[in-house]
Amino acid sequence: MTTDAPLIPPVLRPADPPRRLLAEFADRFAERVVGDAAGIELRGITLATGDLRSGEVFVAVPGAVRHGAEYAASAVARGAIAVVTDSAGADLAARAGAPVLVVEDPRSRLGEMSAWVYDTAGAVPRIFGITGTNGKTSVSHLVEGMLRAMGIVTGLSSTAERHIAGQVIASRLTTPEASEMHALLAIMRERGVGAAMVEVSAQALTRHRVDGLVFDVAGFTNLTHDHLDDYGDMQTYLEAKLQLFQPDRSRRAVVCVDAAEGREVARRSGVPVTTVLTPALADEPLPDADWTVDLLEERPDGTLFRLTHQDGRVLTTTVPVIGAHMAANAGLAIAMLEAAGYPWETLRSLLDGAVLPAHLPGRIQRVSGERGPAVYIDFAHSPDAFVKTLDAVRRVTPGRVLMLTAANGDRDVSKRADMGRTAAEGSDILVVTDQHPRSEDPAGIRAAVLAGARTARPDGIFYEATPPEHAITLAVSLVGEGDAIVWAGPGHQHYREIGGARIPFEPIALARAALADAGWPTDASVD
């Protein structure tokens, strides 16, 4: 990113970064240097002028419209001690008056450069990485919750939040840029973090955001229809994910083998693999697996399951969220900890007969009171996620299930009709609204979702309502005692993206206000 606008939330830096010299950096990475790099100390590295700190190197890469080197003067004015760019940007950058280090394709080397600047190729926290279309955030928070319960100081980088030894920071990207990722690990090391969990998106792998990292354990949840605007087809999307399971990226793998894509990941992994199977979710025939997750009971306050290893080890525990897919996520999380070397007896004594110690923000999160319709806020934004979330809510709902949802603008348009289809097939009433229209016309987005719904169920009960503040009020007016509302899309987020701006938006508060206005009690203790 190259912009003069300040980034919110800010990217943090280590308080005491390793002492590095620009001349050494140039010797390692630059094909040529314009200007004099001698005697200059280097304290950090970034792609964003708005995030730049004095004493750092600004990396200027070509963008879709403009070259980042056009922002070199702004970067130098903010304190950049040098500019790293390609040969196309070298002349532009040189006008800023600071040394220019010419590195061909600097984005592809950003991870390597950042690892050297922050010295994160060596002693850093134990790192877990998790990839897959759905479930990354849930697994990340489950792993972190169990680590904290074992007394380990933790870090986390997820779609929802960044955590550093108890400090919570909002997230911008599912996986931050490589310069931010390595700075984050350096801060974690400073603050005594013993283990960290990182969500790894397909884009993170193909756009070099996790370059320079080797994960101690990499996990795989699933692969379903999403991001085809980036990858074109499902096989290309899978190939992007498979990069994580090679020796230059990870040391061990734990893979869910409920579906063919997971079995392909396990088969093609270049590192030792542990497999996890949830028979209630698996296709046929059931494959052999190292660990098996068996559902025992689904309740409104959680899902009881048994985790069994082929060697006879077993524990029974509860994930504090509804849904078979959440039990599968929990089983994967436990197996990742065991694969990382945490003693089984420690895990068993912590978890057997207990509720897993984790908070999953915006993942089938109930925000309503004991009476009236149950209202769940969820981050689901793909057809497969709709199927699993609606099925989970249906199993614990005696009455009707209403789905309130939206597709996002400037994202994979090919999934919108499928989102409408699965929403219509899994609910009794469907209300289509807006979430993040971004630069698109929201009416067109709603129309695409509704077209898929009407094709699937010509006799279905469908409503179109905007803005979402009105839509949740409408949804509550359509249901009663024993019914449920699934508001899919907003999840943990506290904003909407409209026309290039992030507008404050609080779905939990809106849902509770709608319930109160309809005369239903709300439980304000549910966060």
Summary of the structure (lengths in Angstrom):
residues: 527
radius of gyration: 23.9
end to end distance: 33.3
largest distance: 74.5
contacts: 1955
relative contact order: 0.08
helix: 35%
strand: 23%
